[in-house]
Amino acid sequence: MGFIALLIATAVAIAGSAAYFSIFGLAQIWNAAFWGVVIMATSLEIGKLVTVSYLYRYWNDTIK
């Protein structure tokens, strides 16, 4: 159980830091449209998580 908790914590930390640098890095590049970029990049990051979750659940059905 300890290893699973460590695995989850590590995955959340990696995904969170990648999302942070992606969202706020893009927002700094296009500073004039800060909130628009934040909303767009946040939706892209959520879409990545949903896609990975879908593939994890339905991988065997998807590749047939």
C-alpha positions in Angstrom: 0.0 0.0 0.0 2.9 2.4 0.7 4.3 1.9 -2.8 0.9 2.7 -4.4 0.7 5.9 -2.4 4.2 6.8 -3.4 3.4 6.0 -7.0 0.3 8.2 -6.9 2.0 11.1 -5.2 4.9 11.0 -7.7 2.5 10.9 -10.7 0.5 13.8 -9.3 3.7 15.8 -8.7 5.0 15.2 -12.2 1.6 16.0 -13.9 1.1 19.0 -11.7 4.6 20.5 -12.3 4.3 19.9 -16.0 0.9 21.5 -16.1 2.1 24.5 -14.1 5.1 25.1 -16.4 2.9 24.6 -19.5 0.1 26.9 -18.4 2.1 29.7 -16.9 4.9 29.4 -19.4 2.5 29.9 -22.3 0.8 32.7 -20.4 4.1 34.6 -20.0 4.9 34.3 -23.7 1.5 35.7 -24.6 1.1 38.2 -21.7 -1.4 40.4 -23.5 -3.9 37.5 -23.5 -3.0 36.1 -20.1 -6.4 34.7 -19.0 -7.3 33.4 -22.4 -4.1 31.4 -22.6 -4.6 30.2 -19.0 -8.0 28.9 -19.9 -6.9 27.3 -23.1 -3.8 25.6 -21.6 -5.8 24.4 -18.6 -8.4 22.8 -20.9 -5.6 21.1 -22.9 -4.1 19.7 -19.7 -7.5 18.4 -18.6 -8.0 16.9 -22.0 -4.6 15.0 -21.7 -5.7 13.6 -18.3 -9.1 12.5 -19.7 -7.5 10.9 -22.8 -5.0 8.9 -20.7 -7.8 7.8 -18.4 -9.9 6.7 -21.3 -7.0 4.7 -22.9 -6.2 3.1 -19.5 -9.7 1.9 -19.1 -10.5 0.9 -22.7 -7.1 0.0 -24.2 -8.1 -3.5 -25.2 -11.3 -2.4 -26.9 -9.5 0.5 -28.6 -6.8 -1.5 -30.4 -9.1 -4.2 -31.8 
